Amino acid sequence: MDKLGTYNIKVKAKDSNGATSVWSDLKTINIMIQNEEPDEPNILSGPINGTIGISYTYSTITIDPDDDKIIYGWDWDGDSIPDDWSEPVTSGLTDFRSHSWNIAGIYNIKVIAKDEHGAQSGWSKILSVIISGGDHPPFLPPKWIKILMNLTNVHETWEEDHWQVSIPFNTNYILKLIKA
């Protein structure tokens, strides 16, 4: 049995005096590969600042302990769902991916590796990329609003249920009050 697969076998024992047993009941066995998942990928290079509409190239690499071929899943928007899969590559070779964003913002990109037998690594460390829109800064999550309001030359006004804040980039952020 030097091939993978499912086999039906029976066994019979013979002692040192030549006496033999009866055949055993039929048993089914599966011969399969013990498969290990690839190591967690590393993002080797790629810019951390950019502009909407411009394509930027990022690279990653990992090793599969079984030397299986690897495909890389790139998560460009930080939702832990691969948006882009590579073609299978040899373990230990670098994968290069280009991507552009259409909306200014902070993007947390990461990569996952899967071998040709379906074993999957953990996610790489996150690389945060700030994409701006020309003269406009990227959208900043709420935790940054307080920092922005401490900038000089900031003008704020109160209107009904929100503040309007103008910052030096001629961009307005609308802050809405949410009742808890």
Secondary structure, DSSP 4 states (H G I P E B T S, - for coil): --S-EEEEE----B-TTS-B-PPPPPEEEEE-----PPPPPEEEE--SEEETT--EEEEEE---TT---EEEEEESSSSSS-SEEPPPB-TT--EEEEE--SS-EEEEEEEEEEETTS-B-PPPPPEEEEEEBTTBPPP--GGGHHHHHTSTT-EEEEETTEEEEEETTTEEEEEE----
